[in-house]
């Protein structure tokens, strides 16, 4: 069916046929300015692609972190140090701990007091340090974890494949023994045996008593490049301190988790002589609370990143407005002729608005396609590097991207379209 020119010039878009005419006319006008249209579409494509990648990345990273929390199961409660007088998620607490502010009040005696709570099964205090570890002429900087022997009951993925984990007597005597990750073992001993040999940590000899099963890298942390030593050994012989950064408690009955967390908090307050909750120097967090907090943190981060990527959509929207302004200027006589033949203001408005929406819709569709492809390629690249992150494109990211593209077309196209609809036919035909 050919275009009905009378309909083209007078359309009010009152029927499906007239919508089809408007659509074909809009495409014709966009094809007449291919380069200008393509540059505008590219701006929208970049914006939509950014939205897809950011949301996919945020979802993948959140799922990874939650997966690491699940490694310990759901039957534990963790107590960590906190800057007194501020909330655990406040910038003061995060920056204070991040800049090395030492909170020295969390001690093993606190764990021993909490262990008397009936629903607590076992516990392990812990500290972390990063040191240069060496064997023969090979040096490797690794993360040192100082924990109690009971930590193997808390982290179920700690599985010795050679030797054993260190014992209670090693902990009591602050023995210089170490259990090394698979990556450390490979770096120092290759395929040979490691148990019974000595490695140096801070120029001190440590006897390897065990090698852990390969666990793999995940996110930004390699679990195979870890050395575990007794908690007392790390504190006395490497750090020179007598306190813990965290204490993890395994519970017996998960149905009583909330009740147990309350008991732990009350015990900690009593041990630290705290009557005002606002002055607590510790955090008590169950696995469920930790996952909820992680979910909230990543939700906030995703919204922030989404707002930043929206800047590219804003730039694309400005491009649409510019293109539509130019189109109105170039087609002033055409608009005047239409209105002289009886076209209404609303008809002209819808015509130009429809063109703006088509541009953003095309940009949105291409942006979604490129975003999905980019996410897939990025995911494979990270896997090749050893980062076990699974980026997926959630349905809400597609919906958000489509919504953004249509919204951008409407918002940035409506003013030029309105300007076109307000042109006087007499003034327009004179130009």
Secondary structure, 3 states (H helix, E strand, C coil): CCCCHHHHHHCCCCCHHHHHHHHHHHHHHHHCCHHHHHHHHHHHHHHHHHHHHHHHHHHHHHHHHHHHHHHCCCCEEEEEECCCCCCCCCHHHHHHHHCCCCCCCCCHHHHHHHCCCCCEEEEEEEEEEEEEEEECCEEEEEEEEEECCCHHHHCCCCCEEEECCCCHHHHHCCCCEEEECHHHHHHHHCCCCCCCCEEEECCEEEEEEEEECCCCEECCEECCCEEEEEHHHHHHHHHCCCCCCEEEEEECCHHHHHHHHHHHHHHHHHHCCCCCHHHCCEEEEEHHHHHHHHHHHHHHHHHHHHHHHHHHHHHHHHHHHHHHHHHHHHCHHHHHHHHHCCCCHHHHHHHHHHHHHHHHHHHHHHHHHHHHHHHHHHHHHHHHCCCCCCCCCCHHHHHHHHHHHHHHHHHHHHHHHHHHHCCCHHHHHHC
